């Protein structure tokens, strides 16, 4: 079921148009139509009245889905839907694809006997889909009249051969357009040389969410923080990925976690570089020294320490260190872990968390210890949640309960002080 909340198409499209007009360097337009759209600050077209929409439906033999109909009555088509669809169909240009691309056979050949309903639907979309892309960078936009929810919304599928991925499904035309707005933001979030700074009401709102998420995370509300960071990250806000990846890594997730370039920032290399290096060491050949690929943008003087760290990890000699009282707890925890008392080692780390201080404004929690051969074995998802739920960095909040012990019976004596 799609979100049936009333959606203000005009406000959404006007805001998007203004953001697009403001972000282009002088003279950067594809055509005279684009130049006109920039002057008018409107990427759309005149609205289609009910008669025009009804005529299109009669031509197509189907009533169009609600959110597409609502869109047409505000703008009969759209320019620059995301970064790769330059013209989106209105009433005159929407047409049945009828496998005009010849892609149906290609997708059907890839199906095997275990293919599920979704895979078969993706293959057949080329025969039955309503094509909305008019001009694009080899990108197809097809609405599926057989993938309909209880509100009458048709799913929208997008596909581009250069993405090397299956068609991407959007629950409705409205969901598709909102994702294209996010894609536009992601592509503009880091302006190139000579481009105007990408700042507007949307980016300012999202950047406030990022800062709110940072504080919530330090207070222990990592779930709320991650929701805010994911929302901002979907628009490509620069800080969101680096902050969110620290939370994800403490939950044991490694896929696509690269800390958004923070690992090459000198303020954070001691915490984040070990994690990328350890991940590289675990998934590369012994003689593979392509770590530089994972540290794109790093200064040349960072590669030497990174490669030294990589060698230490492969030899098992790397040891994580941290400043202050938390660093002292790290040393005690390492010795306990060396003797196999992981529960006591974990208690050493968590007891020192309230005194832990971030290395900078984009540091949410101590994470570098995960790369330590001895300390890294302490991490479980439950323990990661406990760490993330513990207030730290000078922020106040409710302390979580401890995670249940994991060590087998008989190791308690390791945590007792030496009577000598």
Secondary structure, DSSP 8 states (H G I E B T S, - for coil): ----S---HHHHHHHHHHHHHHHS-TT--SSHHHHHHHHHT--B-----HHHHHHHHHHHTS---HHHHHHHTT-SSEEEETTTEEEE--TTT-EE-TTTTSHHHHHHHT--TT--HHHHHHHHHHHH-EE-EEEESSEEEEEEEEEE-TT--EEEEEEEGGG-S--EEESSHHHHHHHHHHHHHHHHSS--TTS-----HHHHHHHHHHHHHHHHHHHT-HHHHHHHHHHHHHTT-HHHHHHHHHHHHHTT--TT--GGGGGGSTTTHHHHHHHHHHHHHHTS-TT--THHHHTTT--HHHHHHHHHHHHHHHHT------SHHHHHHHHHHHHHHHTT-HHHHHHHHHHHGGG---SSTT--S--GGGGSTTGGGG--HHHHHHHHHS--TT------------S-TT-GGGGS----
